[in-house]
Amino acid sequence: MKIAVLGTGSWGLALGLLLNENKNQVTMWSFDEKEKDEILLHRENRRCFPNIKIPLEIFITSDIQKALEDAQVVVLAVPSFAVRQTAKNIKPYLEKDTIVVNVSKGLEATSLLTLSQVIVEELSNDVVVLSGPSHAEEVARHMPTAVTVSSLNLEAAQKIQTLFTSSYFRVYINEDIIGVELGGALKNIIALATGAIEGLGYGDNTKAALMTRGISEISRLGMAMGAKIRTLNGLSGIGDLIVTCTSGHSRNRRAGELIAQGYSLDETIKKVNMVVEGIPATKAAYKLSKKYQIEMPITEAIYRSLFENASVKDEITKLMMRDVKMEE
């Protein structure tokens, strides 16, 4: 198939390599002309994905119209904040039967919509979401990985399942699209908190408690918004939570460490040097918890640490000293 991958960050590149290995014709689009030129020069993205070579048969461009020409599938691998504008930009060049696959994990901070809902507002094409525990660095090195795809159109999801499946990349279908997206977005908040614990030098007891109570928070909000508990207990929920909270590849966890060590939000983003989706997700989830009247104490603690200059250590103490209760 002819596939356009929009975004030349680590995840876009990893998926572009996978789709190329699966014998598809892949074109990759970069928003940044300078980055495109550097990738063409070195056949790698040295900023975020060094030492991963991009085969010559993958075409690289910064011309979005050229990237989308005759594309049967478009993979959106842009940051969550850019999803709506990217959808607007590609609309004039899409065929009506082109499938749009969103692989970003987040929520739109202003509307509080999931990213597939954002895309549906802008495009009439079928939208498929791909999510699950999948660090780009490991996918690019062919480490066995299992993910989930979901769509309002089961046939479109089945096509994408077949397209992406390989000997090291196993794809399941889950029809609960809201659960798949919420799990992928909200786990980044818990990863920020896990990183903060790491930054303060706390141990495994603390991290285990945080991750367990974190999935409880995610489940409460998810079910209030129509997600199924089975989804939140699966690959795109607990699975993604585990990998993002425990891995050294996790930019969200790294950001949490830096915040706990006293770096400002701006300094943290600069040092990570990649998009930290947990930051806007925290703001969106905080607003959603108020909208749905859902208790989310970890999310509130991270919100105060990020946006109200609260001490991370003080926030952890407050969490520990909350009124005792039955485990739910």
N, C-alpha and C positions, 0 to 999 in steps of 0.2 A: 504494500500500500504506500501511497504518498503521504507523508506525515510532516507537519510543521510543528516544531517544538519552540514555543515562545519563551525565551529566558535562557541565558547561558551561565547561570549560577550552578552550584554543585548538583542540585537535584535535577535541573533541566538537562545538564550534561550527562549525568548517570543514566537517565531515561532515554536520552538520545542515543547513547552508546548501546543500550539494551535493544532498542527498536532497530537500530542498524544491524546488530548481530542477528536479529530475527528476520533478516533479509528484506527489510523495508527501505524505501527511499526517503531519507531523512534530511530535512532542511532545518537549521537552527537559526533563530532570530535573536539578535542582541539589541537592546535598547541603546546601549552605549557604543558609539562609533569607535571610540578609542579602544574599548575592550575588544570589540570585534576585530580590529586591526591586530591587536596583540595576540588574540587567539589564532588568527590566520598565520601570523609570523612564527609562533612557537608550537602551534597545534595543541595547545593546552591553555587552561585558564589559571595562570600562576597566582592570581589573587586569592581564589577560594578552592582551587582544585589542582594543586601542583602535582606534577609527575603522572598525571592521567592523560595519555595521548589520545587525540581525536583523529580518527582515520580520515584520509583524504576524501573518501567518498561521501562524507557528511558535508553538505554545503552550508557555509556560514555567511549570514548577511545581516545588515542593519536596515534593509528595505523590507518593510512589513508586507507590502503588496506582493513583492517577489517571493517572499517566504510562503505566502498563502496560496500561491498560484496552483490550482488543481488539487489542493490538499483535501484528502478524504477524512483525515483526522487532524485536529489541532489540539496540542497539549499546552495548557496554560501553566507555565512554571514561573510565574511572576509573583512578587510579594502580594500579600492580601490587600494592601492599600492601593495596589495598582490594578487589581482585577477589573473593577468597573470601567476604568478608563481604557484599559486594553480591550475589553469587550466592545466598547464603543468604537475603538479604532479599527477593529477587524471586521466589523459588521458589513461594510460595503464590499468586502472581498470574499466573503464566505458563500459557498454553495449551500442551498437549503438542506441538503442531506449530509453535510459535513458534521461529524460528531465532535463536540468540544469536550475535552477531558481536563478537569481542573485537578491539579496535584498540590496546590498550595493549601496550607492549613491555617485557618484563622476565621475571624468574624469581621464584618465591616463595622468599624467603630461608631460611625454616625447613625446608620440605620439599624444596627444590631442584627442584620440579616446574615445567614450563612452565605458562603461564597457562591454556591450553586444558585441560591435565590437571587443574588446580585446578577449573575450571568443571565438567568431566565428573564429578569427585568429588561435586559439590554438586547438579548438575542432570541430568535425563535428556533434555534437548533436544539437537538437533543444534547443534554449535558450529562456527563458521567463524572463521578468523583472517585479518585483513587487515594486511599489513605491506609495507614497502618504503620507498624514498627519497621522503619526502613531508612537508615542513615545512608545518604548518597555515597559516602566514602566506601562503605561495605558492598553496596550494590555494584559499584564500578569495579570492584575487585572480585566479583562473582561469588560473594558469600551468600549461602542459602537464606532467602528472605521470603516471608509470606505477607501479603497485603490483601486489602478488600477493595472492591469496586462497587459502586451503587449508583442507581439512576432511577428516575421516574419511568423510564422506558427500559424494560427488562431486556429486550432484544439488543438495544444499544450497549447495555452492560455486558451482555454475552459476547458481543463483537470485541469489546475492549479487553475482556478477560482473555480471549483467544490471542489477541494482538500482543499482549504484554507477557503472557506466560512463557517461561523458559526453564531450562534445567536448574537454574538457581533462583528463579523469581516465580513463586507460586501465587496465583491470584484467585481469591474466593469472591463470590457475589453475595451481597447483603442488600435486601430491598429497603432497609431502614435508613434512608439517606440522611435524615436529620440526626440520627444517632451516630452514624459514621462521621459526619462533619463536626458535630459537637465534641465527640471524643478526641478527634484530631486537633481541634482548636484549644480545648480547655486543659488538656494535659500539659501544655506549655507553661501554664500558670504554676502547676505543681512542680514542674521542672525548675522554674525560677526559685521556688521555695526550697527545693532540695539543694540547689546550688548555694543558696544562702546558708543553709545548715552546714554545708561543706566549708564555706568561707569562714564560718565561725568556729570550725574545728570540732563540731559535734559528731557523734558516731552513728553506728549502724542502727541502734535502737531508735534514735530520733528519726532517721530517714525512713525506717520501716513504718513507724507510726504516721509520719507525714504522708507517705504514699498511700497507705491504706485509708486514712481519713480523707485524703484527696480524691480518691475514686468515689468515696461516699458523697462528697460534694458534687462532683461531676454528675453522678447518677441522679441526685435530687433535682438538679436543674434540668438535666436532660429529659427525665421523665415528665417534668412539668411542661416541657416544650414538645412533648410527643414522641420522644425517643423510647426505644425498647431496652429494657435492662439487659437482655441477652447481648445486644450490640455493644453496650458499654462494658460488658464483661468479656468482650472478645478482642480480636486483633486491633481494631481501631479505637478501643477504649483502654482496658488494662494493658494490652500488649504494647500500645504506643506509649502509655504512661511509663511502663517499666524501662523501655529502651531510652526514652528521653531523660528520665530521671537518673539513670545509672551510667550512661555512656560519656566518655570523654569527648566524643564527637559533638555532644549537644551544645549548641550555642546558647540555648535558654538556660541550661544549667550553669554554663560559664558566666553568663550575665548575672545570675543570682549570686555567684561567688564574689564577683566584683562589687556588686551593690553592698553585700555584707561586709566587705573589706573597706568600705568607705568611699568608693568612687561614686561620682554623681551619675545621673542617668545618661547625660550627654557623653561623659567620659567612658562610661560602660559601653555604649553603642559604638563609639569610636574604636575602642580596644578590641571588641569582638569582630568588628569590620565585616559583619554580615547582618542580614535582617534578623532581628530577634522578635519573632511573632508573638511571644508571650506577653510583651509589653502592651501592644494595643488590645490583645485578647483579655488582659486583666481589666482594662478599662471597660470593655464591652461586657464581660461577665459580671463585673460589679454592678453595672446598670441593669443587666438582665435579672440579677438576684433581687434587686429592689422591685423591678417590674413584676416578677412572679412571686415575690415575697418568700424567697427561698433562703434559708440560713446557709451562708458560705463563709465561715470564719477564716479559713486559710486564704481564700481569695481576697477578703477584706484586709487581711494583714499585709498581703503583698501589695495591694492597692495603696495602702497608707505608706508603705515603705518606698514605693516608686513615685507616688505623686503628691504626698504630703510630708515628705522628708522625715517620716517616723523611723526610729531606730529598729533595725531588724531584730536585734537581741531583745529589746523591750516587747516587740510584737510577739515573739516566741513565748516570752514569759506570760503575756496576757492570754495566749492560747492555752497554755498549761494551767492557768489559774481560773479558767472559766468554770461556771457552776458544774458540778459533777452530774452525770446523767447515765441512763441506760445506753449501751451500745446499740446502734440501729443499723 
